[in-house]
Amino acid sequence: MFVYMDESGDTGFKFRQGSSRYFVITLLLVTDPVPIHVAIDDLRISLGFDRGNEFKWVNSSADVRWAFLRMLRRQEFTARVLVVDKTVMTMPELRKRETFYNFLVRLILTHDNGTIQDAIVILDESVKSKKSKQRLAAYLRRELNTEQGRRKIREVRYHTSHTDNLVQAADMLTGAVNARYHRGNGAYLDFIRVKISDLREWRP
């Protein structure tokens, strides 16, 4: 199994200085990423984009967003989403950026109804520093691979988003969720909701 992860929002708590209220983590779960990869390449061609064009929600027009979501809805995958309202988080230990991030990643991977096993988890390489990446990978293996004879996480990898279509797909899914919580526009999420097996609004 391959698990592509993306997030939206920031890990800060200085709301008066512009920290986001919501933090969203999305997991795209797929057993075979090739069909989605090919479908995204085909969409890129149909839209007249260069082969190296990166689909990214924040840089896409409404027409491109809808075209991508229509394509994605036809693919074989499931998604899991965790939405956190940071304004209600009072635990001091979780108000540290890296601790907060690592805890939430573990949370969404743990509460999976048994769907994630022996998974290769793939994250956007641009997200974290080298040391943070190493600490996160070690933390997830330590916290999640606890059952004798069962391994939830096989490996944690980092891919550059502009070269990995599935990382881009996770970004576009997260964008659809983000539009609902940050912008009040639920149309995108309503459309792709059929592919989301679990959307959890977590409060501590």
ABEGO torsion letter per residue (X at the ends): XBBBBBBBEBABABAAAGBBABBBBBBBBBABAAAAAAAAAAAAAAAGBBAABBBBAAABBAAAAAAAAAAAAABBBBBBBBBBBAAABABAAAABAAAAAAAAAAAAAABAGGABBGBBBBBBAAABBAAAAAAAAAAAAAAABABBGBBABABBBBBBAAABAAAAAAAAAAAAAAAAAAAGBAAAAAAAAAABABBBBBBX
